[in-house]
Amino acid sequence: MLLNGQELAALVGNPADTQTGNSVSGTLHRAWIDVKSLFGGSDRERILSEAKRGEDAIRKAYLDALADGGLPANAVETVSNQASEINGAHDQVKALRDTAKL
């Protein structure tokens, strides 16, 4: 049985807002990036470094959830698939940041 994001959040108690899919910390992080770019200029490398920091936090949360062993069996596959997608996004942001350093 595959679960959608809302079902998974309800099942495992994810702090994400199940209507928008946004967590409070994720929303705050995006706002922080916006503020930094507003007052710190639009330095692409700094913005991408901050985005990577957010991706690192998301990736760690998923890895911790999988390693914890507390997920219901029917949620493990969904969380694993999402973790794989997050790893791809993380790598993409990292590559963009590294390119901006050049």
C-alpha positions as a Markdown table, in Angstrom:
| # | Residue | x | y | z |
|---|---|---|---|---|
| 1 | Met | 0.0 | 0.0 | 0.0 |
| 2 | Leu | 1.5 | 3.3 | -1.1 |
| 3 | Leu | 0.6 | 6.4 | 0.9 |
| 4 | Asn | 0.4 | 9.9 | -0.4 |
| 5 | Gly | 2.1 | 12.8 | 1.5 |
| 6 | Gln | -1.0 | 13.7 | 3.6 |
| 7 | Glu | -1.6 | 10.1 | 4.6 |
| 8 | Leu | 2.0 | 9.6 | 5.5 |
| 9 | Ala | 2.1 | 12.8 | 7.6 |
| 10 | Ala | -1.0 | 11.7 | 9.4 |
| 11 | Leu | 0.4 | 8.3 | 10.1 |
| 12 | Val | 3.9 | 9.1 | 11.3 |
| 13 | Gly | 3.2 | 12.4 | 12.9 |
| 14 | Asn | 5.2 | 14.5 | 10.5 |
| 15 | Pro | 5.2 | 18.2 | 11.6 |
| 16 | Ala | 4.5 | 19.2 | 8.0 |
| 17 | Asp | 1.3 | 21.1 | 7.4 |
| 18 | Thr | -0.8 | 18.4 | 5.6 |
| 19 | Gln | -2.7 | 20.9 | 3.5 |
| 20 | Thr | 0.3 | 22.7 | 2.1 |
| 21 | Gly | 3.1 | 20.1 | 2.6 |
| 22 | Asn | 5.3 | 22.7 | 4.2 |
| 23 | Ser | 6.9 | 22.3 | 7.5 |
| 24 | Val | 7.4 | 25.2 | 9.8 |
| 25 | Ser | 11.1 | 24.9 | 9.7 |
| 26 | Gly | 11.1 | 24.6 | 5.9 |
| 27 | Thr | 9.0 | 27.7 | 5.6 |
| 28 | Leu | 11.3 | 29.6 | 8.0 |
| 29 | His | 14.4 | 28.4 | 6.0 |
| 30 | Arg | 12.9 | 29.7 | 2.7 |
| 31 | Ala | 12.1 | 33.0 | 4.4 |
| 32 | Trp | 15.6 | 33.2 | 5.7 |
| 33 | Ile | 17.0 | 32.7 | 2.2 |
| 34 | Asp | 14.7 | 35.5 | 0.9 |
| 35 | Val | 15.9 | 37.8 | 3.7 |
| 36 | Lys | 19.6 | 37.0 | 3.1 |
| 37 | Ser | 19.2 | 37.6 | -0.6 |
| 38 | Leu | 17.4 | 40.9 | 0.0 |
| 39 | Phe | 20.0 | 42.4 | 2.4 |
| 40 | Gly | 23.1 | 40.4 | 1.3 |
| 41 | Gly | 22.7 | 41.0 | -2.4 |
| 42 | Ser | 22.0 | 38.3 | -4.9 |
| 43 | Asp | 25.3 | 36.4 | -4.6 |
| 44 | Arg | 24.3 | 33.1 | -6.3 |
| 45 | Glu | 26.9 | 31.1 | -4.4 |
| 46 | Arg | 25.7 | 32.3 | -1.0 |
| 47 | Ile | 22.1 | 31.6 | -1.8 |
| 48 | Leu | 22.9 | 28.2 | -3.1 |
| 49 | Ser | 25.0 | 27.5 | -0.1 |
| 50 | Glu | 22.1 | 28.3 | 2.1 |
| 51 | Ala | 19.8 | 26.2 | -0.1 |
| 52 | Lys | 22.2 | 23.3 | 0.3 |
| 53 | Arg | 22.2 | 23.7 | 4.1 |
| 54 | Gly | 18.4 | 23.3 | 3.9 |
| 55 | Glu | 18.8 | 20.2 | 1.7 |
| 56 | Asp | 21.3 | 18.8 | 4.2 |
| 57 | Ala | 18.8 | 19.2 | 7.0 |
| 58 | Ile | 16.0 | 17.6 | 5.0 |
| 59 | Arg | 18.2 | 14.7 | 4.0 |
| 60 | Lys | 19.3 | 14.1 | 7.6 |
| 61 | Ala | 15.7 | 14.1 | 8.8 |
| 62 | Tyr | 14.8 | 11.4 | 6.2 |
| 63 | Leu | 17.9 | 9.3 | 7.0 |
| 64 | Asp | 17.2 | 9.5 | 10.7 |
| 65 | Ala | 13.5 | 8.5 | 10.2 |
| 66 | Leu | 14.6 | 5.4 | 8.2 |
| 67 | Ala | 17.4 | 4.5 | 10.6 |
| 68 | Asp | 15.2 | 5.0 | 13.7 |
| 69 | Gly | 13.2 | 1.9 | 12.8 |
| 70 | Gly | 10.0 | 3.5 | 14.1 |
| 71 | Leu | 8.2 | 3.9 | 10.8 |
| 72 | Pro | 5.3 | 1.5 | 10.1 |
| 73 | Ala | 6.2 | -1.1 | 7.6 |
| 74 | Asn | 3.8 | 0.3 | 5.0 |
| 75 | Ala | 5.5 | 3.7 | 5.2 |
| 76 | Val | 9.1 | 2.6 | 4.8 |
| 77 | Glu | 8.9 | 2.2 | 1.0 |
| 78 | Thr | 7.3 | 5.6 | 0.6 |
| 79 | Val | 9.8 | 7.3 | 2.9 |
| 80 | Ser | 12.7 | 5.5 | 1.1 |
| 81 | Asn | 11.5 | 6.6 | -2.3 |
| 82 | Gln | 11.1 | 10.2 | -1.0 |
| 83 | Ala | 14.6 | 10.0 | 0.5 |
| 84 | Ser | 16.0 | 9.0 | -2.8 |
| 85 | Glu | 14.4 | 11.9 | -4.6 |
| 86 | Ile | 15.7 | 14.3 | -1.8 |
| 87 | Asn | 19.2 | 12.9 | -2.4 |
| 88 | Gly | 18.9 | 13.8 | -6.0 |
| 89 | Ala | 17.7 | 17.3 | -5.3 |
| 90 | His | 20.5 | 17.7 | -2.7 |
| 91 | Asp | 23.1 | 16.6 | -5.3 |
| 92 | Gln | 21.6 | 19.0 | -7.9 |
| 93 | Val | 21.8 | 22.0 | -5.5 |
| 94 | Lys | 25.3 | 21.0 | -4.5 |
| 95 | Ala | 26.4 | 20.9 | -8.1 |
| 96 | Leu | 24.8 | 24.3 | -8.8 |
| 97 | Arg | 26.6 | 25.8 | -5.7 |
| 98 | Asp | 29.9 | 24.3 | -6.8 |
| 99 | Thr | 29.5 | 25.7 | -10.3 |
| 100 | Ala | 28.7 | 29.2 | -8.8 |
| 101 | Lys | 32.0 | 29.1 | -6.9 |
| 102 | Leu | 33.9 | 29.1 | -10.2 |
